[in-house]
């Protein structure tokens, strides 16, 4: 029998969380409350009517009484249960509102430094290094080495791991124990791993099994190390969850004027929250929107403005200069308007706002820089109304809110509360489409998907075309044309970078032979970033497909949304043709 121990480098931490705890109400509780709204009932009669044990009915009624929705009355028949005025209001909704109880507790967690997965302490017991060094004198131990790039735990992963289903994030104390280095120890017995959490990803399991191949023949006080191969997000992480969302043709926002009207409508309707992530902020164009922003703030909306970078190549940071000036001008502003001074480092363009109700939110994701655009360019964005994909999108803002320091701020907690709030929102009705949020390097997977699975055509638009565009899009398009006869239409607004013009000319000549048409578009100015194929597949994003190549170091630098819906791509291409020709 072969027994080998593998030491996994782990970060241990501990934080004090504030939690709103309250389990959802069951449909039986809702039905009983509705019955009590109609008339008072004896508990015995309720049990007979519902065919449930009387003891269960009593427990159910007590819980409804604790919520203040049911009261006890006395008459000649005995003790009657009746709905209170608050219970009458609660019973009107599609679901009973959760009544949370505020709790605070310290929670520890562990993060393995190989895959970045978060665990509860009992899932990943840890040891100090010297303890395992002593054990190595009598046991065969291999030490996994952590990659040079330090693992940064994602906030929503920590909360998602530590919190129970009936718990909602309310806040976190800024102070807490610093992350310390420890080691978890797993056993590999005859090639099978023992003592590892079932949530451990395949990447970690593969690294453990690979490490056993270099295990010493016998116990030794000379440490044996194994460095797992580095894996990129593109190769090692599956795409985010695919959601079936309510999606209508009007949720496809195309063209500058439509984006202007969308932004204006969201500012006018919001009463609670507005989040704007505009890669660039222009001082003058922000002031053009200031009357609508002020009105939204007076209507009760809390407004957060974030930005990613500067487009002013002649200055250190033109956006930062605009932001600092605007912060000074708005310091005495009435209403909650916050322009944050830090850069998120992201090129994404995001809007999140309520629609006048705290349980109805929409998001807009695509190519439009909301606070620097003149709204004359051809833009492309997608409106999102499903709370599940909105929660996923807001979780990206949770991570971006930490800035380059990756420090959990009050804004981080604020966004996390909003993301958690989405869990209780109703799912809209209507026609459905499949949708997936796409981060950074994951865009490449969709280019390959179009290359390999398109049945008749591929369609690409990009604001810029540089030398990098050939490998990113043109080569896959040429392969699809040469191997399967797929035609491609590629449109760009401007060439950029060293050799950009020559790269365009060379690719136009080569593409013409194989059915890849490459066309410049100048009127209107092309700013949309789109990958579409066949009739149904559309990816709209912030990434310039013909110039950008996001690295694994900043996976949220570019954020897009893939939607598959009946005739959606055909509709988009028709709208594009109408705008240009």
Secondary structure, DSSP 4 states (H G I P E B T S, - for coil): --EEEEEEEEEEEEEEEEEEE-PPPPHHHHHHHHHHHHS-EEHHHHHHHHT--HHHHHHHHHHHHHTTSEEEEEETTEEEEEE-HHHHHHHTSSSPPP--EEEEEEEEEEEETTT--EEEGGGS-EE-HHHHHHHTTTS-EEEEEPPSSPP---HHHHHHHHS-TTEEEEEEEEEEEEEEEEEEEEEEETTEEES--TT--HHHHHHHHHHHTT--SS--SS-EEEEPPP--HHHHSPPPPEEEEE--GGGEEESHHHHHHHHHHHHHH-SSEEEEE-SS--HHHHHHHHHHHHHHHHTT-EEEEEE-----TTSS-HHHHHHHHHHHHTTT-SS-EEEEEEE-----EEEEEEEEETTEEEEEEES--TTT--S-SB-EEEEE--HHHHHHHHHHHHHHTTGGGT---HHHHHHHHHHHHGGGSPPP-S-EEEEEEEEGGGHHHHHHHHHHH-SSEEEEEEEEE-TTHIIIIIHHHHHHHHHH--EEEEEEEEE-STTHHHHHHHHHHHHHHHTEEEEE-TTTTB---EEEETTTEEEEESS-TTT----TT-TTSSEEEEEE-TTHHHHHHHHHHHHH-
